[in-house]
């Protein structure tokens, strides 16, 4: 059974510091574990749990900040390039980046670029775990 890339991407987008997301290869579905959905020690030690669940890439493996840098490098207009490059400096970079992309009319381009990068990460994750996938 092939896994849908859209499901993997959805899980990657939901993963954060409080929520871990796993793909259940037996059920072909995502499992979310976090502050309010934690595993008991018994569940975590079960062999079946460990065999069937595969952790999805987390925010550190996805590197969205690097995606923003790559997007900026593709901007041809020097003024827009400079504005976007400045926006990602320091605390609050993600928010400023998005706000600046909206102000410069680049937000749709960003979302297309980001979506393609997430697909690349999802494809690579499937390949790394020997999972068949469908677009």
PyMOL commands that set and color helices and strands:
alter all, ss='L'
color gray80, all
select helices_A, chain A and resi 5-14+41-45+47-52+59-62+64-73+78-87+93-103+107-128
alter helices_A, ss='H'
color red, helices_A
select strands_A, chain A and resi 3-4+19-24+29-34+53-55+133-134
alter strands_A, ss='S'
color yellow, strands_A
deselect
rebuild
show_as cartoon
